[in-house]
Amino acid sequence: MNLFSTRDEQYHREQKRPIANAYSMTSLHTKEDAVDSCSVLFMHKLGEFADAKKPVDLGAWLQYYAFDVVGEFSFARKLGFLEKGTDVDGMMEAIEGMLVSKLNHIWRDLRPIYLRHHTRKLSQEQCKLLPLQH
């Protein structure tokens, strides 16, 4: 269980309290220079793609930007995503793997309900084709 996945409001409140101030608007304003430095580097990297007339995976680069901003907020330094233009130390891949795993668990739990609801609309023959185990 962690701060982001818990449904326990008391646990969430207790875990959030020590870090909430770091993300207050006042605190974020003091980190504006750090965000600006990430923004300048981000725009420079996009400019390199434009100058070379190369396509850019904007989704990936926005994630690199976000990770480096979080690095500035958390550790007072960029994590190197923008500079290297890649997933540093497999952090993004690891998070994606955790999300996929979580979605698989959610689907495993919801699948019987989904099938029960939707199979009512199917014929007997169509229902036989559905794998009902999980």
N, CA, C and O atoms as CSV, one atom per row, in Angstrom:
chain,resi,resn,atom,element,x,y,z
A,1,MET,N,N,0.854,-1.165,0.000
A,1,MET,CA,C,0.000,0.000,0.000
A,1,MET,C,C,0.904,1.234,0.000
A,1,MET,O,O,1.928,1.267,0.683
A,2,ASN,N,N,0.510,2.248,-0.778
A,2,ASN,CA,C,1.267,3.485,-0.782
A,2,ASN,C,C,0.320,4.676,-0.831
A,2,ASN,O,O,-0.896,4.516,-0.936
A,3,LEU,N,N,0.883,5.845,-0.754
A,3,LEU,CA,C,0.107,7.085,-0.700
A,3,LEU,C,C,-0.858,7.222,-1.865
A,3,LEU,O,O,-1.954,7.758,-1.700
A,4,PHE,N,N,-0.464,6.743,-3.046
A,4,PHE,CA,C,-1.270,6.940,-4.244
A,4,PHE,C,C,-2.302,5.843,-4.478
A,4,PHE,O,O,-3.314,6.072,-5.141
A,5,SER,N,N,-2.057,4.670,-3.944
A,5,SER,CA,C,-2.968,3.565,-4.238
A,5,SER,C,C,-3.948,3.250,-3.101
A,5,SER,O,O,-4.905,2.499,-3.292
A,6,THR,N,N,-3.706,3.818,-1.940
A,6,THR,CA,C,-4.552,3.480,-0.802
A,6,THR,C,C,-5.956,4.074,-0.917
A,6,THR,O,O,-6.158,5.142,-1.495
A,7,ARG,N,N,-6.905,3.357,-0.355
A,7,ARG,CA,C,-8.271,3.875,-0.245
A,7,ARG,C,C,-8.574,4.266,1.200
A,7,ARG,O,O,-9.641,4.799,1.506
A,8,ASP,N,N,-7.626,3.994,2.066
A,8,ASP,CA,C,-7.764,4.301,3.490
A,8,ASP,C,C,-7.469,5.789,3.688
A,8,ASP,O,O,-6.323,6.221,3.571
A,9,GLU,N,N,-8.508,6.564,3.987
A,9,GLU,CA,C,-8.353,8.010,4.096
A,9,GLU,C,C,-7.426,8.414,5.235
A,9,GLU,O,O,-6.650,9.359,5.097
A,10,GLN,N,N,-7.500,7.714,6.344
A,10,GLN,CA,C,-6.630,8.016,7.486
A,10,GLN,C,C,-5.163,7.774,7.122
A,10,GLN,O,O,-4.312,8.619,7.396
A,11,TYR,N,N,-4.866,6.640,6.513
A,11,TYR,CA,C,-3.504,6.318,6.079
A,11,TYR,C,C,-3.008,7.369,5.090
A,11,TYR,O,O,-1.878,7.845,5.199
A,12,HIS,N,N,-3.851,7.730,4.126
A,12,HIS,CA,C,-3.493,8.727,3.116
A,12,HIS,C,C,-3.155,10.063,3.787
A,12,HIS,O,O,-2.148,10.692,3.462
A,13,ARG,N,N,-3.992,10.482,4.711
A,13,ARG,CA,C,-3.791,11.755,5.414
A,13,ARG,C,C,-2.464,11.728,6.184
A,13,ARG,O,O,-1.696,12.689,6.137
A,14,GLU,N,N,-2.199,10.621,6.893
A,14,GLU,CA,C,-0.965,10.502,7.681
A,14,GLU,C,C,0.275,10.507,6.799
A,14,GLU,O,O,1.288,11.108,7.157
A,15,GLN,N,N,0.205,9.841,5.646
A,15,GLN,CA,C,1.358,9.767,4.752
A,15,GLN,C,C,1.576,11.079,3.986
A,15,GLN,O,O,2.709,11.429,3.654
A,16,LYS,N,N,0.504,11.783,3.715
A,16,LYS,CA,C,0.583,13.021,2.934
A,16,LYS,C,C,1.098,14.191,3.765
A,16,LYS,O,O,1.801,15.062,3.252
A,17,ARG,N,N,0.751,14.210,5.034
A,17,ARG,CA,C,1.077,15.352,5.891
A,17,ARG,C,C,2.558,15.758,5.834
A,17,ARG,O,O,2.834,16.948,5.679
A,18,PRO,N,N,3.521,14.841,5.951
A,18,PRO,CA,C,4.930,15.267,5.975
A,18,PRO,C,C,5.431,15.861,4.646
A,18,PRO,O,O,6.402,16.618,4.643
A,19,ILE,N,N,4.793,15.532,3.537
A,19,ILE,CA,C,5.298,16.017,2.249
A,19,ILE,C,C,4.413,17.082,1.604
A,19,ILE,O,O,4.797,17.671,0.594
A,20,ALA,N,N,3.253,17.332,2.164
A,20,ALA,CA,C,2.299,18.258,1.541
A,20,ALA,C,C,2.881,19.652,1.360
A,20,ALA,O,O,2.640,20.288,0.333
A,21,ASN,N,N,3.633,20.133,2.324
A,21,ASN,CA,C,4.177,21.485,2.247
A,21,ASN,C,C,5.128,21.656,1.061
A,21,ASN,O,O,5.218,22.739,0.483
A,22,ALA,N,N,5.828,20.592,0.708
A,22,ALA,CA,C,6.767,20.677,-0.419
A,22,ALA,C,C,6.053,20.983,-1.733
A,22,ALA,O,O,6.667,21.508,-2.661
A,23,TYR,N,N,4.781,20.665,-1.819
A,23,TYR,CA,C,4.025,20.880,-3.052
A,23,TYR,C,C,2.985,21.995,-2.909
A,23,TYR,O,O,2.078,22.103,-3.734
A,24,SER,N,N,3.112,22.823,-1.868
A,24,SER,CA,C,2.211,23.962,-1.719
A,24,SER,C,C,2.555,25.002,-2.786
A,24,SER,O,O,3.656,24.980,-3.335
A,25,MET,N,N,1.638,25.898,-3.079
A,25,MET,CA,C,1.879,26.916,-4.099
A,25,MET,C,C,3.068,27.800,-3.726
A,25,MET,O,O,3.858,28.172,-4.594
A,26,THR,N,N,3.198,28.135,-2.457
A,26,THR,CA,C,4.324,28.962,-2.011
A,26,THR,C,C,5.644,28.257,-2.282
A,26,THR,O,O,6.591,28.863,-2.782
A,27,SER,N,N,5.698,26.971,-1.949
A,27,SER,CA,C,6.916,26.193,-2.163
A,27,SER,C,C,7.220,26.056,-3.648
A,27,SER,O,O,8.374,26.156,-4.064
A,28,LEU,N,N,6.185,25.827,-4.442
A,28,LEU,CA,C,6.386,25.671,-5.885
A,28,LEU,C,C,6.907,26.957,-6.518
A,28,LEU,O,O,7.713,26.901,-7.447
A,29,HIS,N,N,6.465,28.104,-6.036
A,29,HIS,CA,C,6.960,29.380,-6.573
A,29,HIS,C,C,8.459,29.536,-6.343
A,29,HIS,O,O,9.151,30.143,-7.160
A,30,THR,N,N,8.964,28.995,-5.240
A,30,THR,CA,C,10.399,29.112,-4.973
A,30,THR,C,C,11.220,28.223,-5.914
A,30,THR,O,O,12.430,28.406,-6.042
A,31,LYS,N,N,10.572,27.276,-6.561
A,31,LYS,CA,C,11.267,26.356,-7.463
A,31,LYS,C,C,11.101,26.743,-8.936
A,31,LYS,O,O,11.440,25.970,-9.832
A,32,GLU,N,N,10.584,27.927,-9.169
A,32,GLU,CA,C,10.310,28.357,-10.542
A,32,GLU,C,C,11.564,28.345,-11.414
A,32,GLU,O,O,11.495,27.973,-12.585
A,33,ASP,N,N,12.707,28.746,-10.861
A,33,ASP,CA,C,13.951,28.740,-11.637
A,33,ASP,C,C,14.320,27.330,-12.089
A,33,ASP,O,O,14.817,27.134,-13.198
A,34,ALA,N,N,14.072,26.353,-11.222
A,34,ALA,CA,C,14.376,24.965,-11.573
A,34,ALA,C,C,13.494,24.498,-12.722
A,34,ALA,O,O,13.964,23.820,-13.635
A,35,VAL,N,N,12.214,24.860,-12.675
A,35,VAL,CA,C,11.301,24.498,-13.765
A,35,VAL,C,C,11.723,25.206,-15.044
A,35,VAL,O,O,11.716,24.612,-16.123
A,36,ASP,N,N,12.092,26.485,-14.919
A,36,ASP,CA,C,12.532,27.242,-16.093
A,36,ASP,C,C,13.755,26.603,-16.745
A,36,ASP,O,O,13.853,26.561,-17.971
A,37,SER,N,N,14.690,26.103,-15.928
A,37,SER,CA,C,15.892,25.482,-16.505
A,37,SER,C,C,15.527,24.212,-17.273
A,37,SER,O,O,16.126,23.913,-18.306
A,38,CYS,N,N,14.543,23.466,-16.765
A,38,CYS,CA,C,14.069,22.280,-17.490
A,38,CYS,C,C,13.377,22.700,-18.787
A,38,CYS,O,O,13.542,22.058,-19.824
A,39,SER,N,N,12.609,23.773,-18.718
A,39,SER,CA,C,11.888,24.248,-19.901
A,39,SER,C,C,12.851,24.701,-20.989
A,39,SER,O,O,12.640,24.415,-22.168
A,40,VAL,N,N,13.911,25.408,-20.595
A,40,VAL,CA,C,14.912,25.870,-21.569
A,40,VAL,C,C,15.581,24.672,-22.232
A,40,VAL,O,O,15.741,24.650,-23.452
A,41,LEU,N,N,15.968,23.687,-21.449
A,41,LEU,CA,C,16.613,22.490,-22.012
A,41,LEU,C,C,15.642,21.724,-22.912
A,41,LEU,O,O,16.032,21.246,-23.977
A,42,PHE,N,N,14.397,21.608,-22.495
A,42,PHE,CA,C,13.362,20.932,-23.285
A,42,PHE,C,C,13.196,21.613,-24.647
A,42,PHE,O,O,13.183,20.944,-25.681
A,43,MET,N,N,13.070,22.923,-24.645
A,43,MET,CA,C,12.900,23.660,-25.900
A,43,MET,C,C,14.142,23.539,-26.777
A,43,MET,O,O,14.029,23.449,-28.000
A,44,HIS,N,N,15.324,23.535,-26.164
A,44,HIS,CA,C,16.571,23.355,-26.928
A,44,HIS,C,C,16.579,21.992,-27.632
A,44,HIS,O,O,16.920,21.892,-28.811
A,45,LYS,N,N,16.200,20.960,-26.897
A,45,LYS,CA,C,16.175,19.609,-27.485
A,45,LYS,C,C,15.155,19.522,-28.618
A,45,LYS,O,O,15.431,18.922,-29.657
A,46,LEU,N,N,13.978,20.116,-28.425
A,46,LEU,CA,C,12.985,20.122,-29.506
A,46,LEU,C,C,13.512,20.902,-30.710
A,46,LEU,O,O,13.268,20.524,-31.856
A,47,GLY,N,N,14.234,21.986,-30.446
A,47,GLY,CA,C,14.842,22.762,-31.529
A,47,GLY,C,C,15.836,21.943,-32.338
A,47,GLY,O,O,15.938,22.106,-33.555
A,48,GLU,N,N,16.569,21.065,-31.664
A,48,GLU,CA,C,17.514,20.186,-32.377
A,48,GLU,C,C,16.777,19.269,-33.349
A,48,GLU,O,O,17.240,19.045,-34.467
A,49,PHE,N,N,15.634,18.741,-32.924
A,49,PHE,CA,C,14.830,17.914,-33.822
A,49,PHE,C,C,14.345,18.734,-35.012
A,49,PHE,O,O,14.383,18.274,-36.153
A,50,ALA,N,N,13.892,19.941,-34.736
A,50,ALA,CA,C,13.373,20.801,-35.807
A,50,ALA,C,C,14.481,21.164,-36.793
A,50,ALA,O,O,14.273,21.111,-38.005
A,51,ASP,N,N,15.654,21.530,-36.282
A,51,ASP,CA,C,16.779,21.897,-37.144
A,51,ASP,C,C,17.203,20.741,-38.039
A,51,ASP,O,O,17.570,20.940,-39.197
A,52,ALA,N,N,17.148,19.525,-37.485
A,52,ALA,CA,C,17.542,18.335,-38.248
A,52,ALA,C,C,16.383,17.798,-39.090
A,52,ALA,O,O,16.538,16.816,-39.815
A,53,LYS,N,N,15.220,18.451,-38.987
A,53,LYS,CA,C,14.013,18.008,-39.695
A,53,LYS,C,C,13.699,16.533,-39.412
A,53,LYS,O,O,13.331,15.770,-40.305
A,54,LYS,N,N,13.859,16.163,-38.133
A,54,LYS,CA,C,13.580,14.797,-37.693
A,54,LYS,C,C,12.272,14.768,-36.916
A,54,LYS,O,O,11.938,15.735,-36.232
A,55,PRO,N,N,11.530,13.670,-37.012
A,55,PRO,CA,C,10.316,13.552,-36.199
A,55,PRO,C,C,10.692,13.396,-34.727
A,55,PRO,O,O,11.779,12.923,-34.396
A,56,VAL,N,N,9.784,13.800,-33.862
A,56,VAL,CA,C,10.018,13.709,-32.425
A,56,VAL,C,C,8.834,13.000,-31.775
A,56,VAL,O,O,7.679,13.250,-32.118
A,57,ASP,N,N,9.134,12.127,-30.848
A,57,ASP,CA,C,8.086,11.473,-30.052
A,57,ASP,C,C,7.775,12.409,-28.892
A,57,ASP,O,O,8.380,12.319,-27.824
A,58,LEU,N,N,6.825,13.309,-29.118
A,58,LEU,CA,C,6.531,14.337,-28.136
A,58,LEU,C,C,6.065,13.742,-26.804
A,58,LEU,O,O,6.380,14.285,-25.745
A,59,GLY,N,N,5.331,12.649,-26.845
A,59,GLY,CA,C,4.891,12.007,-25.613
A,59,GLY,C,C,6.067,11.590,-24.745
A,59,GLY,O,O,6.061,11.815,-23.534
A,60,ALA,N,N,7.076,10.983,-25.360
A,60,ALA,CA,C,8.268,10.560,-24.618
A,60,ALA,C,C,9.010,11.772,-24.064
A,60,ALA,O,O,9.430,11.771,-22.907
A,61,TRP,N,N,9.170,12.802,-24.887
A,61,TRP,CA,C,9.907,13.979,-24.442
A,61,TRP,C,C,9.168,14.739,-23.347
A,61,TRP,O,O,9.814,15.321,-22.476
A,62,LEU,N,N,7.848,14.752,-23.361
A,62,LEU,CA,C,7.102,15.372,-22.266
A,62,LEU,C,C,7.300,14.590,-20.968
A,62,LEU,O,O,7.343,15.176,-19.887
A,63,GLN,N,N,7.418,13.279,-21.077
A,63,GLN,CA,C,7.710,12.479,-19.886
A,63,GLN,C,C,9.115,12.765,-19.377
A,63,GLN,O,O,9.325,12.874,-18.169
A,64,TYR,N,N,10.092,12.889,-20.298
A,64,TYR,CA,C,11.454,13.225,-19.871
A,64,TYR,C,C,11.441,14.561,-19.120
A,64,TYR,O,O,12.084,14.712,-18.081
A,65,TYR,N,N,10.698,15.520,-19.667
A,65,TYR,CA,C,10.577,16.831,-19.039
A,65,TYR,C,C,9.975,16.688,-17.631
A,65,TYR,O,O,10.496,17.252,-16.668
A,66,ALA,N,N,8.887,15.938,-17.522
A,66,ALA,CA,C,8.222,15.774,-16.230
A,66,ALA,C,C,9.149,15.113,-15.210
A,66,ALA,O,O,9.194,15.533,-14.054
A,67,PHE,N,N,9.884,14.089,-15.626
A,67,PHE,CA,C,10.789,13.404,-14.694
A,67,PHE,C,C,11.899,14.338,-14.233
A,67,PHE,O,O,12.272,14.320,-13.060
A,68,ASP,N,N,12.436,15.161,-15.147
A,68,ASP,CA,C,13.487,16.083,-14.742
A,68,ASP,C,C,12.955,17.184,-13.832
A,68,ASP,O,O,13.662,17.616,-12.922
A,69,VAL,N,N,11.733,17.646,-14.053
A,69,VAL,CA,C,11.133,18.632,-13.150
A,69,VAL,C,C,10.952,18.016,-11.763
A,69,VAL,O,O,11.272,18.650,-10.757
A,70,VAL,N,N,10.448,16.801,-11.705
A,70,VAL,CA,C,10.292,16.123,-10.413
A,70,VAL,C,C,11.661,15.941,-9.749
A,70,VAL,O,O,11.781,16.079,-8.531
A,71,GLY,N,N,12.677,15.637,-10.530
A,71,GLY,CA,C,14.037,15.533,-9.988
A,71,GLY,C,C,14.495,16.842,-9.373
A,71,GLY,O,O,15.087,16.857,-8.294
A,72,GLU,N,N,14.218,17.939,-10.061
A,72,GLU,CA,C,14.568,19.259,-9.514
A,72,GLU,C,C,13.830,19.532,-8.208
A,72,GLU,O,O,14.417,20.049,-7.257
A,73,PHE,N,N,12.542,19.187,-8.160
A,73,PHE,CA,C,11.751,19.403,-6.950
A,73,PHE,C,C,12.237,18.527,-5.808
A,73,PHE,O,O,12.346,18.987,-4.671
A,74,SER,N,N,12.526,17.282,-6.102
A,74,SER,CA,C,12.837,16.304,-5.056
A,74,SER,C,C,14.295,16.296,-4.634
A,74,SER,O,O,14.597,16.136,-3.452
A,75,PHE,N,N,15.214,16.469,-5.598
A,75,PHE,CA,C,16.639,16.302,-5.311
A,75,PHE,C,C,17.485,17.522,-5.676
A,75,PHE,O,O,18.711,17.492,-5.566
A,76,ALA,N,N,16.810,18.610,-6.119
A,76,ALA,CA,C,17.492,19.844,-6.528
A,76,ALA,C,C,18.451,19.601,-7.692
A,76,ALA,O,O,19.471,20.277,-7.824
A,77,ARG,N,N,18.108,18.628,-8.532
A,77,ARG,CA,C,18.889,18.383,-9.757
A,77,ARG,C,C,18.036,17.593,-10.747
A,77,ARG,O,O,17.135,16.845,-10.369
A,78,LYS,N,N,18.354,17.785,-12.024
A,78,LYS,CA,C,17.674,17.006,-13.063
A,78,LYS,C,C,18.147,15.560,-12.971
A,78,LYS,O,O,19.256,15.283,-12.515
A,79,LEU,N,N,17.300,14.659,-13.406
A,79,LEU,CA,C,17.662,13.235,-13.373
A,79,LEU,C,C,18.372,12.784,-14.643
A,79,LEU,O,O,18.864,11.657,-14.706
A,80,GLY,N,N,18.433,13.649,-15.659
A,80,GLY,CA,C,19.180,13.339,-16.877
A,80,GLY,C,C,18.341,12.883,-18.055
A,80,GLY,O,O,18.888,12.547,-19.106
A,81,PHE,N,N,17.036,12.863,-17.903
A,81,PHE,CA,C,16.162,12.410,-18.989
A,81,PHE,C,C,16.274,13.325,-20.201
A,81,PHE,O,O,16.447,12.849,-21.323
A,82,LEU,N,N,16.177,14.637,-19.984
A,82,LEU,CA,C,16.242,15.571,-21.109
A,82,LEU,C,C,17.630,15.585,-21.738
A,82,LEU,O,O,17.764,15.599,-22.962
A,83,GLU,N,N,18.642,15.583,-20.912
A,83,GLU,CA,C,20.014,15.631,-21.429
A,83,GLU,C,C,20.326,14.401,-22.290
A,83,GLU,O,O,20.910,14.518,-23.367
A,84,LYS,N,N,19.929,13.224,-21.800
A,84,LYS,CA,C,20.235,11.980,-22.515
A,84,LYS,C,C,19.194,11.636,-23.571
A,84,LYS,O,O,19.484,10.891,-24.508
A,85,GLY,N,N,17.988,12.170,-23.431
A,85,GLY,CA,C,16.932,11.868,-24.401
A,85,GLY,C,C,16.491,10.424,-24.360
A,85,GLY,O,O,16.145,9.834,-25.384
A,86,THR,N,N,16.507,9.856,-23.157
A,86,THR,CA,C,16.127,8.448,-23.014
A,86,THR,C,C,15.638,8.184,-21.594
A,86,THR,O,O,15.748,9.038,-20.714
A,87,ASP,N,N,15.102,7.000,-21.389
A,87,ASP,CA,C,14.638,6.534,-20.088
A,87,ASP,C,C,15.861,6.221,-19.234
A,87,ASP,O,O,16.542,5.222,-19.467
A,88,VAL,N,N,16.140,7.062,-18.254
A,88,VAL,CA,C,17.322,6.897,-17.407
A,88,VAL,C,C,17.089,5.764,-16.411
A,88,VAL,O,O,16.097,5.751,-15.682
A,89,ASP,N,N,18.008,4.832,-16.395
A,89,ASP,CA,C,17.973,3.698,-15.457
A,89,ASP,C,C,16.673,2.895,-15.513
A,89,ASP,O,O,16.322,2.216,-14.548
A,90,GLY,N,N,15.960,2.972,-16.637
A,90,GLY,CA,C,14.736,2.191,-16.797
A,90,GLY,C,C,13.598,2.606,-15.886
A,90,GLY,O,O,12.681,1.821,-15.642
A,91,MET,N,N,13.645,3.845,-15.375
A,91,MET,CA,C,12.604,4.296,-14.433
A,91,MET,C,C,11.222,4.324,-15.076
A,91,MET,O,O,10.249,3.873,-14.472
A,92,MET,N,N,11.127,4.847,-16.287
A,92,MET,CA,C,9.832,4.927,-16.957
A,92,MET,C,C,9.296,3.533,-17.262
A,92,MET,O,O,8.105,3.264,-17.105
A,93,GLU,N,N,10.186,2.657,-17.696
A,93,GLU,CA,C,9.780,1.278,-18.002
A,93,GLU,C,C,9.269,0.575,-16.747
A,93,GLU,O,O,8.286,-0.164,-16.797
A,94,ALA,N,N,9.939,0.811,-15.628
A,94,ALA,CA,C,9.517,0.184,-14.372
A,94,ALA,C,C,8.134,0.669,-13.957
A,94,ALA,O,O,7.294,-0.121,-13.527
A,95,ILE,N,N,7.904,1.962,-14.085
A,95,ILE,CA,C,6.595,2.512,-13.716
A,95,ILE,C,C,5.520,1.972,-14.650
A,95,ILE,O,O,4.428,1.613,-14.210
A,96,GLU,N,N,5.834,1.917,-15.939
A,96,GLU,CA,C,4.862,1.369,-16.896
A,96,GLU,C,C,4.537,-0.082,-16.558
A,96,GLU,O,O,3.383,-0.501,-16.638
A,97,GLY,N,N,5.561,-0.848,-16.179
A,97,GLY,CA,C,5.346,-2.242,-15.794
A,97,GLY,C,C,4.434,-2.362,-14.588
A,97,GLY,O,O,3.583,-3.248,-14.524
A,98,MET,N,N,4.623,-1.452,-13.622
A,98,MET,CA,C,3.756,-1.475,-12.437
A,98,MET,C,C,2.317,-1.137,-12.812
A,98,MET,O,O,1.379,-1.735,-12.286
A,99,LEU,N,N,2.144,-0.179,-13.720
A,99,LEU,CA,C,0.794,0.205,-14.137
A,99,LEU,C,C,0.108,-0.940,-14.878
A,99,LEU,O,O,-1.065,-1.228,-14.640
A,100,VAL,N,N,0.840,-1.585,-15.769
A,100,VAL,CA,C,0.268,-2.711,-16.511
A,100,VAL,C,C,-0.121,-3.819,-15.541
A,100,VAL,O,O,-1.191,-4.413,-15.668
A,101,SER,N,N,0.742,-4.096,-14.581
A,101,SER,CA,C,0.441,-5.126,-13.589
A,101,SER,C,C,-0.818,-4.774,-12.806
A,101,SER,O,O,-1.674,-5.628,-12.576
A,102,LYS,N,N,-0.925,-3.516,-12.400
A,102,LYS,CA,C,-2.099,-3.067,-11.642
A,102,LYS,C,C,-3.358,-3.200,-12.498
A,102,LYS,O,O,-4.391,-3.658,-12.011
A,103,LEU,N,N,-3.279,-2.806,-13.767
A,103,LEU,CA,C,-4.436,-2.919,-14.663
A,103,LEU,C,C,-4.840,-4.379,-14.855
A,103,LEU,O,O,-6.028,-4.696,-14.922
A,104,ASN,N,N,-3.849,-5.262,-14.942
A,104,ASN,CA,C,-4.158,-6.692,-15.068
A,104,ASN,C,C,-4.901,-7.195,-13.836
A,104,ASN,O,O,-5.842,-7.980,-13.954
A,105,HIS,N,N,-4.484,-6.749,-12.663
A,105,HIS,CA,C,-5.174,-7.154,-11.438
A,105,HIS,C,C,-6.597,-6.605,-11.396
A,105,HIS,O,O,-7.526,-7.303,-10.990
A,106,ILE,N,N,-6.761,-5.365,-11.814
A,106,ILE,CA,C,-8.103,-4.767,-11.840
A,106,ILE,C,C,-8.984,-5.539,-12.818
A,106,ILE,O,O,-10.127,-5.865,-12.498
A,107,TRP,N,N,-8.454,-5.836,-14.017
A,107,TRP,CA,C,-9.231,-6.568,-15.016
A,107,TRP,C,C,-9.593,-7.955,-14.513
A,107,TRP,O,O,-10.709,-8.429,-14.725
A,108,ARG,N,N,-8.639,-8.607,-13.841
A,108,ARG,CA,C,-8.901,-9.940,-13.296
A,108,ARG,C,C,-10.112,-9.905,-12.362
A,108,ARG,O,O,-10.945,-10.811,-12.383
A,109,ASP,N,N,-10.201,-8.858,-11.547
A,109,ASP,CA,C,-11.306,-8.753,-10.598
A,109,ASP,C,C,-12.615,-8.330,-11.265
A,109,ASP,O,O,-13.689,-8.776,-10.861
A,110,LEU,N,N,-12.531,-7.482,-12.274
A,110,LEU,CA,C,-13.744,-6.965,-12.918
A,110,LEU,C,C,-14.266,-7.848,-14.060
A,110,LEU,O,O,-15.436,-7.756,-14.433
A,111,ARG,N,N,-13.410,-8.688,-14.603
A,111,ARG,CA,C,-13.771,-9.498,-15.774
A,111,ARG,C,C,-15.027,-10.340,-15.565
A,111,ARG,O,O,-15.900,-10.343,-16.433
A,112,PRO,N,N,-15.151,-11.056,-14.442
A,112,PRO,CA,C,-16.372,-11.858,-14.256
A,112,PRO,C,C,-17.641,-11.001,-14.244
A,112,PRO,O,O,-18.677,-11.414,-14.766
A,113,ILE,N,N,-17.558,-9.829,-13.660
A,113,ILE,CA,C,-18.716,-8.927,-13.624
A,113,ILE,C,C,-19.037,-8.449,-15.038
A,113,ILE,O,O,-20.194,-8.445,-15.460
A,114,TYR,N,N,-18.005,-8.052,-15.753
A,114,TYR,CA,C,-18.184,-7.593,-17.137
A,114,TYR,C,C,-18.827,-8.695,-17.988
A,114,TYR,O,O,-19.803,-8.458,-18.700
A,115,LEU,N,N,-18.268,-9.885,-17.901
A,115,LEU,CA,C,-18.794,-10.987,-18.709
A,115,LEU,C,C,-20.218,-11.347,-18.309
A,115,LEU,O,O,-21.057,-11.618,-19.168
A,116,ARG,N,N,-20.492,-11.350,-17.013
A,116,ARG,CA,C,-21.837,-11.665,-16.541
A,116,ARG,C,C,-22.856,-10.664,-17.112
A,116,ARG,O,O,-23.946,-11.050,-17.534
A,117,HIS,N,N,-22.490,-9.397,-17.118
A,117,HIS,CA,C,-23.386,-8.347,-17.632
A,117,HIS,C,C,-23.546,-8.451,-19.148
A,117,HIS,O,O,-24.664,-8.382,-19.658
A,118,HIS,N,N,-22.451,-8.614,-19.859
A,118,HIS,CA,C,-22.511,-8.577,-21.317
A,118,HIS,C,C,-22.945,-9.896,-21.954
A,118,HIS,O,O,-23.439,-9.898,-23.082
A,119,THR,N,N,-22.771,-11.002,-21.263
A,119,THR,CA,C,-23.185,-12.276,-21.855
A,119,THR,C,C,-24.704,-12.420,-21.870
A,119,THR,O,O,-25.235,-13.257,-22.600
A,120,ARG,N,N,-25.399,-11.628,-21.086
A,120,ARG,CA,C,-26.864,-11.659,-21.128
A,120,ARG,C,C,-27.390,-11.272,-22.500
A,120,ARG,O,O,-28.485,-11.668,-22.899
A,121,LYS,N,N,-26.594,-10.497,-23.209
A,121,LYS,CA,C,-27.002,-10.000,-24.521
A,121,LYS,C,C,-26.596,-10.949,-25.652
A,121,LYS,O,O,-26.967,-10.742,-26.808
A,122,LEU,N,N,-25.834,-11.989,-25.310
A,122,LEU,CA,C,-25.330,-12.908,-26.329
A,122,LEU,C,C,-26.180,-14.173,-26.390
A,122,LEU,O,O,-26.878,-14.530,-25.442
A,123,SER,N,N,-26.096,-14.822,-27.519
A,123,SER,CA,C,-26.805,-16.097,-27.668
A,123,SER,C,C,-26.052,-17.191,-26.906
A,123,SER,O,O,-24.910,-16.992,-26.493
A,124,GLN,N,N,-26.690,-18.334,-26.725
A,124,GLN,CA,C,-26.057,-19.474,-26.054
A,124,GLN,C,C,-24.772,-19.884,-26.779
A,124,GLN,O,O,-23.766,-20.181,-26.135
A,125,GLU,N,N,-24.803,-19.899,-28.103
A,125,GLU,CA,C,-23.627,-20.296,-28.888
A,125,GLU,C,C,-22.476,-19.312,-28.696
A,125,GLU,O,O,-21.325,-19.727,-28.568
A,126,GLN,N,N,-22.772,-18.033,-28.674
A,126,GLN,CA,C,-21.730,-17.016,-28.474
A,126,GLN,C,C,-21.127,-17.139,-27.074
A,126,GLN,O,O,-19.919,-16.972,-26.904
A,127,CYS,N,N,-21.946,-17.425,-26.090
A,127,CYS,CA,C,-21.455,-17.558,-24.713
A,127,CYS,C,C,-20.473,-18.714,-24.581
A,127,CYS,O,O,-19.515,-18.630,-23.813
A,128,LYS,N,N,-20.705,-19.789,-25.324
A,128,LYS,CA,C,-19.814,-20.957,-25.236
A,128,LYS,C,C,-18.410,-20.620,-25.721
A,128,LYS,O,O,-17.443,-21.272,-25.327
A,129,LEU,N,N,-18.294,-19.605,-26.573
A,129,LEU,CA,C,-16.989,-19.224,-27.119
A,129,LEU,C,C,-16.162,-18.378,-26.144
A,129,LEU,O,O,-14.958,-18.213,-26.340
A,130,LEU,N,N,-16.792,-17.846,-25.107
A,130,LEU,CA,C,-16.082,-16.979,-24.163
A,130,LEU,C,C,-15.368,-17.809,-23.106
A,130,LEU,O,O,-15.979,-18.675,-22.480
A,131,PRO,N,N,-14.082,-17.553,-22.902
A,131,PRO,CA,C,-13.377,-18.222,-21.790
A,131,PRO,C,C,-13.775,-17.543,-20.491
A,131,PRO,O,O,-13.394,-16.395,-20.258
A,132,LEU,N,N,-14.523,-18.216,-19.650
A,132,LEU,CA,C,-15.047,-17.598,-18.433
A,132,LEU,C,C,-14.126,-17.727,-17.229
A,132,LEU,O,O,-14.396,-17.123,-16.191
A,133,GLN,N,N,-13.043,-18.500,-17.338
A,133,GLN,CA,C,-12.142,-18.596,-16.216
A,133,GLN,C,C,-11.174,-17.444,-16.272
A,133,GLN,O,O,-10.981,-16.819,-17.315
A,134,HIS,N,N,-10.564,-17.169,-15.127
A,134,HIS,CA,C,-9.513,-16.139,-15.083
A,134,HIS,C,C,-8.340,-16.639,-14.314
A,134,HIS,O,O,-7.351,-15.922,-14.162
